[in-house]
Amino acid sequence: MSAEFAEFGHFAVTRHEAVTVAAISRPEKLNALTAEFWPQLRGLLGQLPRDGQTRAVVITGEGDRAFSAGGDIAGFGDLDTVPARKAFLTDCLTAFAAVEECPLPVIAAVNGLALGGGCELTFACDIVLAAESAVFGMPEASVGLVPGFGVLRAPSVIGRQWAKLMVMAGERISAWQALELGMVQRVVRDADLLPAAIEIGGRIAARSPLAVEAGKRIINRGVDRGEYGYAAETVAGLYATRDADEGIRAFTERREARFEGR
């Protein structure tokens, strides 16, 4: 990575003329998202619009197996106070907001698993391309939690009932199902994913950046962020439950969780 992006270690950043590709770079961990990911995502999306070169951003995952398998659950145990939980969730939500508010178009190129926070990230992006191998899911209820951003944004993208199926039952959705639901705009062969995303980014880059920014801003005006505080408070409360503690322990111990509703 060049010195220009040295502070964004969670990403491998490359330039393709006016399109900048930011690959989530923890392939050995299925690109799981640590606490450092969220401020780095905000920082990167704050820097790129000012560099005088980037007209479109592509977010993808390194390796063949995952866009991102979601939050690094092993680190959830460190959130042992109410202020720490709220701060973490606010950090996540403001990072998703940074994607939506970035003046540049942000394209998700989804390779393999997009689970939890990885799936939520696709809801925040402006355009989503998926490899044929892509799988989307929000399994947080299996560890006693809910996806704070997903419960806000998924209903407007895929509808209330599908959002409930994904959130409450942990339903996983294939690339082709996601296309039918409007969650994904194009499905391509795995080998063609990144070139296809860069090609779309290049077409956008050839248009007026002022028009592109205005179009994104106007379309997103219908997005209501007034519920962010409620979502952060509600999910932070779940972290304090015995069920969440049991779910996280069961995950790290590789066993089935035994939930008691407390």
Backbone as CSV, one residue per row, in Angstrom:
resi,resn,N_x,N_y,N_z,CA_x,CA_y,CA_z,C_x,C_y,C_z
1,MET,0.840,-1.196,0.000,0.000,0.000,0.000,0.875,1.246,0.000
2,SER,0.452,2.248,-0.772,1.228,3.479,-0.823,1.097,4.242,0.479
3,ALA,2.051,5.140,0.704,2.019,5.952,1.929,0.758,6.783,2.003
4,GLU,0.168,7.084,0.866,-1.058,7.894,0.817,-2.179,7.260,1.623
5,PHE,-2.186,5.926,1.687,-3.273,5.221,2.365,-2.775,4.408,3.561
6,ALA,-1.612,4.741,4.070,-0.996,3.947,5.132,-1.846,3.889,6.390
7,GLU,-2.628,4.930,6.651,-3.419,4.958,7.889,-4.677,4.104,7.798
8,PHE,-4.954,3.553,6.617,-6.163,2.757,6.429,-5.787,1.288,6.248
9,GLY,-5.209,0.713,7.285,-4.657,-0.628,7.204,-5.680,-1.728,7.025
10,HIS,-6.949,-1.430,7.270,-7.993,-2.433,7.091,-8.321,-2.631,5.612
11,PHE,-7.741,-1.782,4.753,-8.037,-1.814,3.325,-6.761,-1.936,2.503
12,ALA,-6.881,-2.613,1.359,-5.870,-2.553,0.315,-6.447,-1.639,-0.764
13,VAL,-5.823,-0.486,-0.964,-6.376,0.536,-1.854,-5.570,0.601,-3.135
14,THR,-6.256,0.540,-4.265,-5.616,0.650,-5.571,-6.396,1.634,-6.430
15,ARG,-5.675,2.255,-7.360,-6.315,3.218,-8.266,-6.413,2.627,-9.678
16,HIS,-7.540,2.856,-10.302,-7.771,2.448,-11.683,-8.310,3.676,-12.409
17,GLU,-7.379,4.546,-12.768,-7.711,5.863,-13.330,-8.599,6.602,-12.331
18,ALA,-9.835,6.944,-12.700,-10.675,7.740,-11.801,-11.455,6.888,-10.802
19,VAL,-11.243,5.579,-10.825,-11.950,4.680,-9.915,-10.965,4.166,-8.865
20,THR,-11.296,4.344,-7.594,-10.460,3.837,-6.504,-11.121,2.606,-5.901
21,VAL,-10.361,1.523,-5.822,-10.859,0.271,-5.253,-10.312,0.129,-3.839
22,ALA,-11.206,-0.050,-2.886,-10.835,-0.289,-1.492,-11.260,-1.711,-1.133
23,ALA,-10.296,-2.603,-1.012,-10.582,-4.002,-0.699,-10.392,-4.231,0.801
24,ILE,-11.423,-4.715,1.460,-11.315,-5.072,2.872,-10.267,-6.174,2.976
25,SER,-9.257,-5.944,3.808,-8.036,-6.734,3.694,-7.734,-7.571,4.934
26,ARG,-8.604,-8.553,5.221,-8.311,-9.568,6.228,-8.768,-10.923,5.686
27,PRO,-8.253,-11.329,4.533,-8.784,-12.539,3.895,-8.654,-13.784,4.753
28,GLU,-7.641,-13.828,5.632,-7.463,-14.995,6.493,-8.558,-15.098,7.550
29,LYS,-9.278,-13.998,7.776,-10.398,-13.954,8.724,-11.711,-13.690,8.003
30,LEU,-11.773,-14.036,6.724,-12.954,-13.786,5.890,-13.334,-12.308,5.910
31,ASN,-12.315,-11.459,5.998,-12.492,-10.002,5.998,-13.437,-9.541,7.108
32,ALA,-13.334,-10.190,8.269,-14.139,-9.783,9.430,-13.752,-8.362,9.842
33,LEU,-14.728,-7.643,10.356,-14.583,-6.221,10.625,-14.254,-5.981,12.097
34,THR,-13.072,-5.459,12.361,-12.688,-5.116,13.725,-13.211,-3.716,14.067
35,ALA,-13.023,-3.299,15.295,-13.452,-1.963,15.710,-12.729,-0.874,14.926
36,GLU,-11.515,-1.160,14.453,-10.758,-0.159,13.696,-11.311,0.060,12.289
37,PHE,-12.100,-0.894,11.801,-12.624,-0.775,10.435,-13.490,0.468,10.259
38,TRP,-14.351,0.734,11.223,-15.376,1.770,11.047,-14.789,3.170,10.946
39,PRO,-13.895,3.603,11.838,-13.288,4.928,11.645,-12.420,4.993,10.402
40,GLN,-11.779,3.868,10.032,-10.977,3.878,8.813,-11.856,4.032,7.572
41,LEU,-13.018,3.391,7.557,-13.942,3.557,6.437,-14.379,5.012,6.321
42,ARG,-14.733,5.613,7.452,-15.128,7.031,7.433,-13.974,7.897,6.941
43,GLY,-12.777,7.626,7.453,-11.624,8.437,7.072,-11.302,8.324,5.595
44,LEU,-11.363,7.109,5.065,-11.064,6.902,3.649,-12.084,7.615,2.774
45,LEU,-13.361,7.490,3.131,-14.399,8.134,2.332,-14.403,9.651,2.516
46,GLY,-13.766,10.122,3.564,-13.586,11.559,3.725,-12.418,12.082,2.917
47,GLN,-11.395,11.255,2.729,-10.187,11.673,2.019,-10.356,11.619,0.498
48,LEU,-10.977,10.558,-0.019,-11.019,10.349,-1.463,-11.699,11.482,-2.240
49,PRO,-12.795,12.062,-1.741,-13.403,13.151,-2.512,-12.509,14.380,-2.658
50,ARG,-11.470,14.479,-1.825,-10.596,15.658,-1.850,-9.301,15.424,-2.620
51,ASP,-9.110,14.220,-3.179,-7.804,13.913,-3.767,-7.633,14.421,-5.193
52,GLY,-8.702,14.932,-5.801,-8.604,15.468,-7.151,-8.519,14.410,-8.232
53,GLN,-8.610,13.133,-7.871,-8.502,12.048,-8.848,-9.718,11.140,-8.865
54,THR,-10.235,10.813,-7.688,-11.279,9.798,-7.587,-12.647,10.358,-7.956
55,ARG,-13.327,9.653,-8.850,-14.694,10.009,-9.226,-15.697,8.929,-8.819
56,ALA,-15.197,7.747,-8.470,-16.053,6.649,-8.018,-15.233,5.714,-7.143
57,VAL,-15.901,5.071,-6.180,-15.242,4.172,-5.230,-15.879,2.790,-5.348
58,VAL,-15.039,1.765,-5.370,-15.500,0.379,-5.332,-15.015,-0.241,-4.032
59,ILE,-15.925,-0.819,-3.265,-15.567,-1.557,-2.058,-15.768,-3.041,-2.339
60,THR,-14.751,-3.835,-2.075,-14.831,-5.277,-2.271,-14.067,-5.954,-1.145
61,GLY,-13.953,-7.278,-1.217,-13.201,-8.015,-0.213,-12.021,-8.715,-0.846
62,GLU,-10.899,-8.795,-0.137,-9.745,-9.531,-0.650,-10.003,-11.035,-0.563
63,GLY,-9.446,-11.764,-1.525,-9.603,-13.212,-1.535,-10.870,-13.629,-2.259
64,ASP,-11.079,-14.942,-2.321,-12.203,-15.495,-3.079,-13.391,-15.875,-2.221
65,ARG,-13.225,-15.863,-0.891,-14.248,-16.475,-0.039,-15.258,-15.496,0.529
66,ALA,-14.871,-14.229,0.676,-15.776,-13.330,1.387,-15.575,-11.874,1.009
67,PHE,-16.675,-11.184,0.846,-16.710,-9.721,0.855,-16.404,-9.289,2.285
68,SER,-17.218,-9.744,3.218,-16.933,-9.660,4.650,-17.913,-10.554,5.382
69,ALA,-17.377,-11.380,6.288,-18.220,-12.253,7.097,-18.830,-11.525,8.284
70,GLY,-18.648,-10.196,8.356,-19.274,-9.413,9.411,-18.326,-9.033,10.520
71,GLY,-18.900,-8.575,11.620,-18.099,-8.120,12.745,-17.263,-9.237,13.344
72,ASP,-16.096,-8.870,13.841,-15.209,-9.833,14.492,-15.783,-10.120,15.881
73,ILE,-16.583,-11.181,15.981,-17.346,-11.457,17.198,-16.443,-11.673,18.396
74,ALA,-15.244,-12.156,18.160,-14.326,-12.383,19.280,-14.057,-11.092,20.045
75,GLY,-14.184,-9.948,19.372,-13.943,-8.669,20.031,-15.144,-8.105,20.752
76,PHE,-16.326,-8.713,20.555,-17.524,-8.181,21.187,-17.464,-8.276,22.708
77,GLY,-16.720,-9.266,23.199,-16.622,-9.422,24.646,-15.945,-8.251,25.327
78,ASP,-15.212,-7.436,24.569,-14.547,-6.268,25.148,-15.518,-5.129,25.411
79,LEU,-16.735,-5.228,24.864,-17.731,-4.168,25.056,-18.469,-4.442,26.359
80,ASP,-17.807,-4.153,27.470,-18.316,-4.596,28.767,-18.992,-3.506,29.578
81,THR,-19.202,-2.327,28.967,-19.947,-1.273,29.646,-20.952,-0.680,28.671
82,VAL,-22.006,-0.068,29.222,-23.022,0.557,28.370,-22.418,1.661,27.501
83,PRO,-21.591,2.569,28.052,-20.984,3.599,27.183,-20.132,3.004,26.071
84,ALA,-19.401,1.911,26.358,-18.569,1.290,25.323,-19.421,0.707,24.212
85,ARG,-20.540,0.093,24.577,-21.425,-0.493,23.559,-22.042,0.590,22.698
86,LYS,-22.534,1.651,23.338,-23.151,2.729,22.567,-22.130,3.408,21.663
87,ALA,-20.919,3.597,22.166,-19.882,4.235,21.354,-19.547,3.378,20.140
88,PHE,-19.449,2.063,20.343,-19.151,1.163,19.226,-20.264,1.194,18.194
89,LEU,-21.506,1.109,18.647,-22.631,1.092,17.706,-22.777,2.419,16.986
90,THR,-22.534,3.507,17.692,-22.568,4.818,17.044,-21.478,4.913,15.998
91,ASP,-20.310,4.342,16.298,-19.199,4.314,15.345,-19.611,3.576,14.071
92,CYS,-20.264,2.433,14.238,-20.724,1.654,13.083,-21.752,2.437,12.275
93,LEU,-22.748,2.996,12.951,-23.828,3.693,12.251,-23.327,4.933,11.527
94,THR,-22.398,5.657,12.134,-21.885,6.846,11.452,-21.004,6.460,10.263
95,ALA,-20.395,5.268,10.307,-19.635,4.797,9.150,-20.571,4.460,7.994
96,PHE,-21.694,3.800,8.291,-22.680,3.535,7.243,-23.217,4.851,6.675
97,ALA,-23.462,5.814,7.563,-23.923,7.122,7.102,-22.887,7.789,6.207
98,ALA,-21.604,7.576,6.515,-20.542,8.169,5.687,-20.574,7.618,4.272
99,VAL,-20.944,6.349,4.125,-21.085,5.771,2.782,-22.226,6.456,2.050
100,GLU,-23.349,6.602,2.736,-24.519,7.221,2.107,-24.292,8.701,1.809
101,GLU,-23.545,9.378,2.656,-23.348,10.819,2.505,-22.116,11.182,1.687
102,CYS,-21.283,10.200,1.360,-20.089,10.478,0.557,-20.512,11.097,-0.779
103,PRO,-19.921,12.213,-1.180,-20.304,12.826,-2.454,-19.954,11.972,-3.666
104,LEU,-19.051,11.015,-3.492,-18.709,10.090,-4.566,-19.661,8.898,-4.555
105,PRO,-19.968,8.336,-5.725,-20.741,7.093,-5.746,-19.899,5.949,-5.191
106,VAL,-20.522,5.101,-4.382,-19.830,3.967,-3.769,-20.478,2.682,-4.275
107,ILE,-19.685,1.858,-4.925,-20.159,0.616,-5.537,-19.647,-0.555,-4.711
108,ALA,-20.534,-1.457,-4.326,-20.117,-2.682,-3.640,-19.930,-3.777,-4.677
109,ALA,-18.774,-4.423,-4.673,-18.497,-5.583,-5.520,-18.402,-6.778,-4.587
110,VAL,-19.488,-7.538,-4.483,-19.628,-8.547,-3.436,-19.154,-9.911,-3.926
111,ASN,-18.079,-10.372,-3.343,-17.478,-11.664,-3.659,-17.648,-12.595,-2.474
112,GLY,-18.363,-13.690,-2.643,-18.507,-14.651,-1.559,-19.452,-14.170,-0.473
113,LEU,-19.093,-14.442,0.781,-19.970,-14.167,1.911,-20.074,-12.667,2.203
114,ALA,-21.306,-12.202,2.379,-21.568,-10.845,2.872,-22.540,-11.003,4.026
115,LEU,-22.000,-11.163,5.223,-22.806,-11.473,6.400,-22.693,-10.360,7.429
116,GLY,-23.720,-10.210,8.246,-23.688,-9.230,9.319,-23.358,-7.837,8.804
117,GLY,-22.303,-7.243,9.368,-21.892,-5.915,8.948,-21.521,-5.843,7.480
118,GLY,-21.042,-6.959,6.907,-20.747,-6.989,5.486,-21.997,-6.853,4.646
119,CYS,-23.061,-7.531,5.050,-24.350,-7.397,4.365,-24.905,-5.986,4.553
120,GLU,-24.821,-5.465,5.762,-25.316,-4.118,6.028,-24.589,-3.080,5.169
121,LEU,-23.292,-3.289,4.964,-22.524,-2.351,4.155,-23.077,-2.271,2.740
122,THR,-23.560,-3.388,2.204,-24.124,-3.346,0.852,-25.398,-2.518,0.811
123,PHE,-26.160,-2.508,1.904,-27.373,-1.687,1.945,-27.040,-0.201,1.899
124,ALA,-25.866,0.165,2.402,-25.473,1.577,2.423,-24.922,2.040,1.082
125,CYS,-24.377,1.110,0.281,-23.737,1.488,-0.984,-24.769,1.917,-2.020
126,ASP,-24.308,2.653,-3.016,-25.207,3.198,-4.028,-25.594,2.174,-5.080
127,ILE,-24.666,1.320,-5.443,-24.868,0.295,-6.462,-24.198,-0.968,-5.954
128,VAL,-24.838,-2.124,-6.193,-24.282,-3.387,-5.706,-24.181,-4.375,-6.865
129,LEU,-22.978,-4.866,-7.103,-22.736,-5.964,-8.036,-22.373,-7.183,-7.209
130,ALA,-22.819,-8.351,-7.670,-22.528,-9.576,-6.928,-21.937,-10.622,-7.846
131,ALA,-20.933,-11.324,-7.352,-20.441,-12.519,-8.034,-21.478,-13.620,-7.874
132,GLU,-21.453,-14.584,-8.767,-22.412,-15.685,-8.679,-22.288,-16.430,-7.354
133,SER,-21.120,-16.388,-6.750,-20.889,-17.088,-5.476,-21.367,-16.301,-4.264
134,ALA,-21.835,-15.084,-4.448,-22.170,-14.216,-3.312,-23.353,-14.767,-2.518
135,VAL,-23.276,-14.601,-1.208,-24.343,-14.998,-0.291,-24.506,-13.880,0.726
136,PHE,-25.746,-13.459,0.955,-26.035,-12.360,1.865,-26.806,-12.881,3.076
137,GLY,-26.489,-12.351,4.263,-27.217,-12.765,5.454,-26.955,-11.848,6.626
138,MET,-27.905,-11.818,7.544,-27.767,-11.042,8.789,-28.055,-11.982,9.954
139,PRO,-27.037,-12.720,10.430,-27.238,-13.776,11.421,-27.133,-13.318,12.873
140,GLU,-27.180,-12.016,13.124,-26.896,-11.513,14.476,-27.783,-12.122,15.559
141,ALA,-29.035,-12.479,15.231,-29.917,-13.046,16.259,-29.388,-14.355,16.814
142,SER,-28.497,-15.015,16.071,-27.924,-16.272,16.556,-26.964,-16.050,17.711
143,VAL,-26.528,-14.800,17.906,-25.707,-14.484,19.080,-26.426,-13.475,19.980
144,GLY,-27.761,-13.384,19.839,-28.549,-12.554,20.742,-28.589,-11.085,20.399
145,LEU,-28.267,-10.714,19.136,-28.221,-9.312,18.737,-29.074,-9.089,17.493
146,VAL,-29.158,-7.853,17.048,-29.770,-7.541,15.761,-28.834,-6.597,15.008
147,PRO,-28.902,-6.569,13.681,-28.056,-5.661,12.902,-28.593,-4.243,12.981
148,GLY,-27.895,-3.371,13.698,-28.414,-2.029,13.969,-28.742,-1.234,12.728
149,PHE,-27.887,-1.274,11.707,-28.164,-0.560,10.460,-29.094,-1.364,9.560
150,GLY,-28.929,-2.675,9.555,-29.757,-3.523,8.705,-31.236,-3.409,9.003
151,VAL,-31.589,-3.326,10.287,-33.011,-3.228,10.617,-33.586,-1.884,10.185
152,LEU,-32.737,-0.882,10.028,-33.196,0.423,9.558,-33.309,0.474,8.042
153,ARG,-32.329,-0.061,7.345,-32.252,0.148,5.910,-32.804,-0.990,5.072
154,ALA,-32.694,-2.236,5.533,-33.136,-3.366,4.719,-34.602,-3.271,4.294
155,PRO,-35.534,-2.844,5.165,-36.937,-2.796,4.725,-37.169,-1.929,3.490
156,SER,-36.423,-0.836,3.358,-36.619,0.037,2.204,-35.987,-0.527,0.939
157,VAL,-35.082,-1.483,1.104,-34.397,-2.078,-0.047,-35.094,-3.356,-0.498
158,ILE,-35.411,-4.248,0.432,-35.963,-5.560,0.068,-37.366,-5.789,0.597
159,GLY,-37.945,-4.815,1.318,-39.289,-4.972,1.858,-39.278,-5.470,3.291
160,ARG,-40.345,-5.173,4.004,-40.420,-5.480,5.438,-40.363,-6.981,5.714
161,GLN,-41.110,-7.782,4.923,-41.183,-9.206,5.236,-39.843,-9.911,4.974
162,TRP,-39.194,-9.594,3.862,-37.893,-10.206,3.607,-36.870,-9.750,4.641
163,ALA,-36.955,-8.485,5.025,-36.044,-7.997,6.064,-36.258,-8.769,7.367
164,LYS,-37.509,-9.017,7.710,-37.809,-9.770,8.936,-37.298,-11.205,8.833
165,LEU,-37.460,-11.817,7.653,-36.978,-13.188,7.481,-35.466,-13.255,7.664
166,MET,-34.758,-12.268,7.116,-33.307,-12.262,7.250,-32.874,-11.969,8.679
167,VAL,-33.543,-11.019,9.332,-33.147,-10.608,10.687,-33.561,-11.637,11.727
168,MET,-34.804,-12.135,11.624,-35.324,-12.997,12.685,-34.941,-14.460,12.506
169,ALA,-34.885,-14.935,11.264,-34.587,-16.348,11.021,-33.172,-16.573,10.513
170,GLY,-32.447,-15.483,10.230,-31.103,-15.639,9.702,-31.076,-16.171,8.280
171,GLU,-32.165,-15.941,7.524,-32.240,-16.429,6.146,-31.083,-15.883,5.312
172,ARG,-30.454,-16.766,4.567,-29.391,-16.348,3.656,-29.944,-16.257,2.241
173,ILE,-29.444,-15.293,1.496,-29.962,-14.995,0.172,-28.840,-15.148,-0.849
174,SER,-29.116,-15.868,-1.914,-28.124,-16.044,-2.969,-28.021,-14.775,-3.805
175,ALA,-27.013,-14.731,-4.653,-26.841,-13.573,-5.535,-28.062,-13.386,-6.424
176,TRP,-28.609,-14.487,-6.956,-29.744,-14.379,-7.864,-31.005,-13.964,-7.124
177,GLN,-31.205,-14.440,-5.900,-32.332,-13.966,-5.092,-32.192,-12.479,-4.795
178,ALA,-30.969,-12.065,-4.468,-30.724,-10.649,-4.173,-31.022,-9.786,-5.389
179,LEU,-30.731,-10.296,-6.571,-31.053,-9.562,-7.795,-32.557,-9.400,-7.946
180,GLU,-33.304,-10.467,-7.707,-34.759,-10.412,-7.809,-35.365,-9.437,-6.810
181,LEU,-34.753,-9.340,-5.628,-35.280,-8.472,-4.572,-34.879,-7.012,-4.750
182,GLY,-33.983,-6.718,-5.681,-33.525,-5.350,-5.877,-32.370,-4.967,-4.981
183,MET,-31.855,-5.937,-4.240,-30.718,-5.697,-3.356,-29.430,-5.573,-4.166
184,VAL,-29.399,-6.259,-5.297,-28.257,-6.297,-6.203,-28.735,-5.844,-7.579
185,GLN,-27.918,-5.086,-8.281,-28.301,-4.598,-9.598,-27.752,-5.447,-10.739
186,ARG,-26.723,-6.252,-10.471,-26.164,-7.096,-11.520,-25.430,-8.263,-10.882
187,VAL,-25.586,-9.448,-11.472,-24.849,-10.637,-11.062,-23.922,-11.028,-12.212
188,VAL,-22.648,-11.262,-11.902,-21.666,-11.607,-12.930,-20.844,-12.805,-12.470
189,ARG,-20.116,-13.393,-13.402,-19.204,-14.472,-13.024,-18.174,-13.944,-12.029
190,ASP,-17.719,-14.827,-11.165,-16.776,-14.412,-10.130,-15.567,-13.687,-10.721
191,ALA,-15.032,-14.232,-11.798,-13.828,-13.646,-12.389,-14.083,-12.274,-13.002
192,ASP,-15.344,-11.981,-13.306,-15.682,-10.720,-13.964,-16.115,-9.630,-12.987
193,LEU,-16.169,-9.957,-11.693,-16.775,-9.035,-10.732,-16.059,-7.697,-10.652
194,LEU,-14.785,-7.710,-10.330,-14.069,-6.450,-10.155,-13.978,-5.662,-11.469
195,PRO,-13.664,-6.304,-12.600,-13.680,-5.539,-13.850,-15.032,-4.902,-14.146
196,ALA,-16.119,-5.619,-13.839,-17.450,-5.060,-14.084,-17.707,-3.856,-13.191
197,ALA,-17.286,-3.935,-11.917,-17.484,-2.810,-11.001,-16.647,-1.611,-11.430
198,ILE,-15.410,-1.856,-11.847,-14.546,-0.766,-12.308,-15.115,-0.150,-13.586
199,GLU,-15.698,-0.980,-14.459,-16.286,-0.464,-15.699,-17.457,0.466,-15.398
200,ILE,-18.322,0.067,-14.470,-19.437,0.936,-14.101,-18.916,2.206,-13.443
201,GLY,-17.930,2.050,-12.568,-17.330,3.233,-11.951,-16.748,4.173,-12.988
202,GLY,-16.131,3.616,-14.037,-15.565,4.438,-15.098,-16.630,5.179,-15.879
203,ARG,-17.760,4.525,-16.116,-18.851,5.198,-16.820,-19.393,6.362,-15.986
204,ILE,-19.497,6.128,-14.679,-19.944,7.215,-13.799,-18.917,8.342,-13.803
205,ALA,-17.637,7.981,-13.757,-16.565,8.976,-13.706,-16.544,9.859,-14.942
206,ALA,-17.049,9.350,-16.061,-17.058,10.121,-17.301,-18.164,11.176,-17.323
207,ARG,-19.046,11.134,-16.352,-20.136,12.090,-16.291,-19.796,13.238,-15.350
208,SER,-20.624,14.254,-15.380,-20.368,15.429,-14.550,-20.357,15.046,-13.077
209,PRO,-19.249,15.282,-12.361,-19.224,14.937,-10.939,-20.243,15.730,-10.129
210,LEU,-20.535,16.958,-10.549,-21.538,17.748,-9.844,-22.917,17.134,-10.014
211,ALA,-23.207,16.672,-11.240,-24.504,16.045,-11.495,-24.624,14.724,-10.734
212,VAL,-23.536,13.937,-10.714,-23.555,12.667,-10.001,-23.787,12.890,-8.509
213,GLU,-23.066,13.858,-7.951,-23.225,14.146,-6.524,-24.638,14.625,-6.213
214,ALA,-25.164,15.513,-7.051,-26.513,16.034,-6.819,-27.551,14.930,-6.941
215,GLY,-27.371,14.054,-7.939,-28.320,12.957,-8.101,-28.341,12.045,-6.890
216,LYS,-27.158,11.691,-6.394,-27.081,10.835,-5.205,-27.732,11.523,-4.013
217,ARG,-27.422,12.796,-3.818,-27.947,13.517,-2.665,-29.466,13.606,-2.706
218,ILE,-30.028,13.898,-3.883,-31.476,14.045,-3.994,-32.175,12.703,-3.793
219,ILE,-31.640,11.644,-4.401,-32.249,10.321,-4.238,-32.227,9.899,-2.778
220,ASN,-31.144,10.219,-2.079,-31.008,9.803,-0.682,-31.759,10.691,0.301
221,ARG,-32.404,11.741,-0.180,-33.115,12.625,0.740,-34.222,11.907,1.491
222,GLY,-34.710,10.836,0.886,-35.767,10.088,1.558,-35.271,9.229,2.701
223,VAL,-33.964,9.131,2.872,-33.388,8.310,3.937,-33.511,9.041,5.271
224,ASP,-34.201,8.426,6.213,-34.421,9.046,7.515,-33.399,8.512,8.513
225,ARG,-32.538,9.397,9.022,-31.525,8.967,9.990,-31.935,9.286,11.423
226,GLY,-33.181,9.730,11.595,-33.631,10.065,12.936,-33.700,8.868,13.862
227,GLU,-33.718,7.663,13.263,-33.835,6.459,14.077,-32.479,5.891,14.489
228,TYR,-31.392,6.515,14.083,-30.077,5.970,14.404,-29.859,5.873,15.915
229,GLY,-30.236,6.921,16.631,-30.048,6.917,18.079,-30.829,5.810,18.742
230,TYR,-32.066,5.610,18.287,-32.901,4.537,18.842,-32.273,3.178,18.576
231,ALA,-31.767,2.984,17.342,-31.151,1.705,16.999,-29.919,1.450,17.851
232,ALA,-29.082,2.479,18.036,-27.875,2.318,18.832,-28.216,1.959,20.270
233,GLU,-29.219,2.638,20.841,-29.596,2.379,22.231,-30.174,0.974,22.390
234,THR,-31.021,0.570,21.442,-31.659,-0.743,21.528,-30.650,-1.872,21.412
235,VAL,-29.749,-1.776,20.420,-28.770,-2.848,20.233,-27.764,-2.855,21.382
236,ALA,-27.413,-1.682,21.888,-26.506,-1.624,23.036,-27.120,-2.339,24.230
237,GLY,-28.439,-2.217,24.381,-29.118,-2.924,25.463,-29.023,-4.432,25.302
238,LEU,-29.061,-4.903,24.059,-28.955,-6.346,23.822,-27.588,-6.884,24.238
239,TYR,-26.549,-6.079,24.043,-25.212,-6.526,24.428,-25.146,-6.854,25.923
240,ALA,-25.992,-6.217,26.721,-25.951,-6.402,28.172,-26.744,-7.616,28.637
241,THR,-27.435,-8.315,27.732,-28.281,-9.434,28.137,-27.478,-10.716,28.298
242,ARG,-28.054,-11.623,29.082,-27.436,-12.942,29.233,-27.429,-13.692,27.904
243,ASP,-28.489,-13.491,27.100,-28.549,-14.176,25.812,-27.382,-13.777,24.920
244,ALA,-27.068,-12.479,24.875,-25.949,-12.038,24.044,-24.634,-12.622,24.559
245,ASP,-24.474,-12.623,25.883,-23.261,-13.203,26.463,-23.154,-14.681,26.092
246,GLU,-24.279,-15.396,26.200,-24.295,-16.812,25.845,-24.032,-17.006,24.358
247,GLY,-24.635,-16.165,23.524,-24.453,-16.298,22.083,-23.014,-16.090,21.655
248,ILE,-22.379,-15.079,22.228,-20.983,-14.790,21.874,-20.061,-15.891,22.391
249,ARG,-20.330,-16.361,23.626,-19.523,-17.455,24.166,-19.672,-18.724,23.315
250,ALA,-20.914,-19.008,22.918,-21.163,-20.204,22.121,-20.456,-20.111,20.772
251,PHE,-20.456,-18.931,20.201,-19.782,-18.741,18.913,-18.286,-19.011,19.054
252,THR,-17.671,-18.405,20.066,-16.220,-18.563,20.233,-15.861,-19.988,20.654
253,GLU,-16.795,-20.684,21.335,-16.549,-22.062,21.768,-17.032,-23.090,20.739
254,ARG,-17.560,-22.596,19.621,-18.016,-23.450,18.512,-19.048,-24.480,18.962
255,ARG,-20.093,-23.973,19.633,-21.185,-24.852,20.064,-22.512,-24.136,19.848
256,GLU,-23.595,-24.855,19.986,-24.918,-24.264,19.852,-25.216,-23.411,21.099
257,ALA,-25.782,-22.237,20.876,-26.158,-21.375,21.993,-27.428,-21.893,22.669
258,ARG,-27.539,-21.653,23.969,-28.722,-22.018,24.740,-29.344,-20.727,25.292
259,PHE,-30.282,-20.185,24.548,-30.890,-18.891,24.916,-32.025,-19.076,25.903
260,GLU,-32.137,-18.147,26.851,-33.161,-18.213,27.890,-34.121,-17.033,27.846
261,GLY,-33.885,-16.094,26.941,-34.759,-14.918,26.871,-34.519,-13.937,27.985
262,ARG,-33.251,-13.860,28.483,-32.907,-12.920,29.569,-31.653,-12.168,29.210
